[in-house]
Amino acid sequence: MYVDLLGIKSIDALCRRILRAIVILEQKTGWLEKIVKSLAYLRPSISVDPFTSLPTVSFDASVKLQANSIPEVLTLIESLGKKRKPVVVFDEFQDILNFEDSYEALALLRSKIQFQSTIPYIFVGSIRHKMDAIFTHHESPFFKSAIPMTVDPLPYEEFSQFLSKKFTKGQRKIDDETLEHVFEMANNISGDIQQLCEALWEVTSEKEAIGMDKLKSALELIFSREQKSYENYISLLTDIQHKCLMAIAMEGGKKVFSVAFMKSAGFNNPSTVKRSITRLIKLNILFEREGEYRFTNPFFRAWLPHKG
């Protein structure tokens, strides 16, 4: 049972996302009618999207689900376990932290889930520091409640061979130096590697050899596609935060409290750097890993010096 929590803003939305996933999961079973009857107060409506042919579920928007609805919703999941062996996946789970009563929501989820010992729950998140706050901070209701599994980058040897074969299939040949640079520029993040390779594909033609000289054109294509989002990032920053971000883009994020870094950024006080970085992490522009502050989007990092 897949529950996408991306962009969730309230407990009401949380409950509706879970209920929608339950109804979609059960649409082809004899239990659907029973579940729909139990949700009669929400007046559920099930239809098929004419474009995707996928089922869609809607509920009466005038009824607001409160915190006490969370245990009731999870009881429905528990009922599924009596006739099958469901696996429940919460995707972008860290977005629960987006609403004010997130602590209460997490506490109620944990209080119910911990007794559903026969149902595996998988919590997936793309923002590591927020997931860490949920599962490793001692004040969180979910502290030490799950086994952490980090998805590491794909091995270079395997992934580079896969990509080379794809270029060859399209009658293009990419040299090893360029491919290594693609991995380095994208911080070994598979999605960003594929994005840069797609841009290289778009700026080249069949039977063309792809070398380092094509990277500039590929990056400019990405910049043109994403410039509006980059400009939006900049609009959220103060002048001091912008200077700090520029310095990290130019100097790297390993020694951000060193004299050399602060001189590059034009700062005199390490606390100024600390406050700026805290804000940049909160905006999901930067993240911290192994003592280094990195850009969530490596192409945004490349765009900053490009635009000056």
N, C-alpha and C positions, 0 to 999 in steps of 0.2 A: 504494500500500500504506500504509494508515493504522495507525500505532502510537501508542496513547494511553499516555503515561507518568505520568499523574496519580497522585500518592501513592506512587510507586515507592519501595521501601525497601532493595533489595539487587540485586546483580548477577544472582542467580538469577531474581528477578522481571523484571529487564530482559530477559534472554534468553527467558523464557517469553512475555513480551508480544510480542516480535518473532516468535518461532516461531508463536504463535497467529495473528498477522496474516498470516504466509506461508501457513499452512494454509487460512485463510479465503479468501485471495486465489485460491488454487489449487484450491479445492474442486470447481470445474466444469471443470477441465482434466485432460488425461491425465497431467500431471506429479504430481498429488496422491499417487497410489499410490507413486511413486518417492520423494517427499519423506517420506511416512509411514514407508516402509521405512528411510530413512536416520535417522529419529528413533525407531526401534524400542526403543532402550534407555530412552526416556522413556515408553513405552507410551501413545501418544496416543489419545484417545477423542474422536470427533466425533459431535455430536448436534445436534438442532434444539430451540431454546427453545420450549416450547408456548405461551407468551404472546406472544412477539415474532415467532416463526417465523424467527428469525435463527439461523445456525449458531453453535454454541459448541464450543470446543476445550478439553480438559483434559489434563494430563500427570500422570504418577506423582509425587506430592508427596514421596515418600521419596528421590527422586534430586535432589541439590542441584547446580545448575549453578554452576561456578566461573568465574573470570576467563578461563581459557583456552577457554571455550565461546564467547566473543564473536566471535573470528575465524571459528570454524566456522559460527556463525549467519549472519554476514555473507557467508560463502561461498555459502550457500544463496540469499541475495538476488542475489548475482552470477550464479548459475545461471539465475535468472529472466530476466536480461538477454540470455541467449543465444537466447531464443525470442520475446521481446517487449521493449517499452521501458517498464519500470516507473518510476514516480516514487514515492519513499519519503518519507512525511511523519511526522516525530516530533513529536507534540503534547505540550505541557507539558514540553518538553525540559529545562527548568531543574530539574525534580524529581530528576534524576540526582544533583544536589548533596546530596540528602537522606541518602545513605548514606556510611559511613566510607571505603570504598575507591572513591569517585567519581573520584578522579584517575586511578587505574588503568583504570577503565572508560572514561573519556573518551579516555585515551591509546590503548587498544586499538581503540576505535571509529575514532579518527582515523587510526591506522596502516593500517587496512583500507580505510576509505572513500576515502582519498586516491588509491588505485589503481583505484577503480571510476569511471573518468572518463566512462563512458557512461551512468551512472545518476545522475539528479538527486536530491539530498537536500534536504529542506526542514525546518528546525528552527523550530518554533513555540513561543512561550512567553508567558505572561501576567504574569510577574513580571520587570519590565525590568532591575532591578539584578542579578538572578541571571543573566539571559541575557547581560548586559554582562560579568559576571565570567567566563563561559565563553568568549565570543568576542572580548573586547577586552583582557582582562588578559594581560600578557606571559608569565606563568607557566603559563597554561592550555594544555593540549594542542591546543585548538581555536582558539588565538590567530590571528586573521586568516585563518581557514579558510573563511569564508563571507561573502557579501555581505549586510550588514545592511539590512533594510527595516522601517521603522516605520509602523505603521498609525495614521494621524492621525484625529482626529474627523471625522465626516461634516459636510459644509458645512451651515451653519445654514439657508440658503435652501432647499436641497433637502430636508433632513430635516424641517424644520418644516412644509413644504407636505405632505409625505407623512403626517405625524401629523395635521395639520388635516383632511385628506381622510378619514382613518380615523375621527376623531371625528364628522365630518359624516355618514359612511356609517352610523354608529350613532345618528343623530339627536341628536347633541350638538354644541354649538359652543363652542370654546375661544378666548378672546381672545388677541391677540398679546402683551400684557403678561404674562399668565400663562404662555404658552408660552416666552417669553424667560426667565422666572424659573425654569422647569423646567430649561432648559438650563444656566443659571448654577448652580443648586443641585446638579445632577448632574455638574458639572465637564465638560460636553460629552462625557461618556462614553455612547456609544449605548445600551449595555445598561441603565445606570442611568436614562437618560432614559425608556426604554421601561417600566422598572419603575414609575417615578413616574406616567407616563401611564396605566398599567394600574390603579394605585391610584386615580387621579382618575376613571377609568371606573367603578370599583367603588362609589365613594361618591356617584355621580350617577345620574340617571335620564334616560330618553329625553326629548327636547325641552327639556333643561335647558341653560342657559348656564353655562359653566365659567369662573369668574373667580378672582381671587386668594384670595377667601374660602374656596375649596374646597381649597386647598393644605394647610391645617392638618389637615383631616380625612384627606386622602390620606397625609400623613406619619404621622399617628397609626395608620393602618392598617398601614403598613410597620413602624412601631415595634412594634406588637403581634405581627406575624408574626416579627420578627427579634430580639425582646428577649432570648431565651435565648442567642443567639449573641453579642449585645452584652455580656451579663453574663459570658459565658465569657471574652471578651477582657479585661474588667476584672479577672477573677480571676487572670489571668496576670501582672498588673502589680504592682510595688511601689508604695508610696505616692508616692514621688518620680516614678516613671514616669507614674503616673496624673495627678499635678499638671502635669507637662510636657504630657501629652496634652490635658488640659483647657485649658491656656493656648493651645495651637495651635488648638484648636477655637474658642476665643473671639477670639484675636488674629490668627489666620492664621499661616502657616508661612514667611514671607519673611525676617523679621529676628529669628530665634530666639536670637541671641547679643547682642541689644541690651539696654541697661539697662532699657528699658520692658518688654520681654518677660520678662526675668528677675525684675523686680519683680512682674509679673502672676502669674508661676509661683511666686514665693516663694523664688527661688534667688539666691545671691550669686556662684556660681562657674560660668563658662561650661562647664567640663569636666563638671559635673553634667548640664547640658543635653545635651551631646554624648553622654555615656554613655546617657542615657535615650533619645535619638533613635535611636542605634545599635540598642538593644534593640527599639524600636518598629518599626524597619525589618525587623529579623530576624524579628519575629513577623508581618510582612506587614500591619501596621496602617497604617503610613505608607510612602510612597515619595518619592524626591527627583526633581524635574524642574525644570530651568532655575533652579536655586538656591532652589527653594521646596519645602518639605515638605508633602505633601498626604496626605489620607486615601485609602486604597485603597477604602473604602466611604464615600461622601459622606453617606449617611444615618446612619451611625454618628457622624459628626461632628456632625450636626444633633441626634442623640439625646442626646449628652453634656450640652450646656447645658439641654436640655429636662428632663433628670432631675436637673440641678443637681450 
